[in-house]
């Protein structure tokens, strides 16, 4: 795998009652649910019982921040908007 370098966008962050507009990047995580019956051996097949979309998480953080935690204050949760 190779790291993807997205284009930064200006984002308004409200922290400690102070508004800051900072260049930022967003990270999209897509979750799935899989339940199957079978073995974990590569030579055996697994029969899917459930294989479906489980939701998404979109977080935005200032450019240059390597941490990703929402609870620790490094990033914020947001929703997808298509323009």
FENKA-V761435 format. One line per field, one symbol per residue. ss: DSSP state (H for helix, E for strand, C for the rest). phi: phi as a letter, one per 30 degrees, with the letter a starting at -180 (. if undefined). psi: psi as a letter, one per 30 degrees, with the letter a starting at -180 (. if undefined). Layout:
# FENKA-V761435
ss->???
phi->???
psi->???
This chain:
# FENKA-V761435
ss->CCCCCCCCEEEEEEECCEEEEEEEEEEEEEEEEEEEEECCCCCCCEEEEEEEEEEEEEEEEECCCCCCCCCCCCEEEECCCCC
phi->.bdccdddbdbdccbhibcbcbdbbcbccccbbbbbblccdddcccddcbbbdckbbcbbbddjdddbdddcjdbbdacdbcc
psi->lkkkjlkkkkkkkjkhgkkkjkkllkkkkkklkkklkalgkffklkjkekjlkfalkkkklkkfkflgkeffgfllkalkkk.
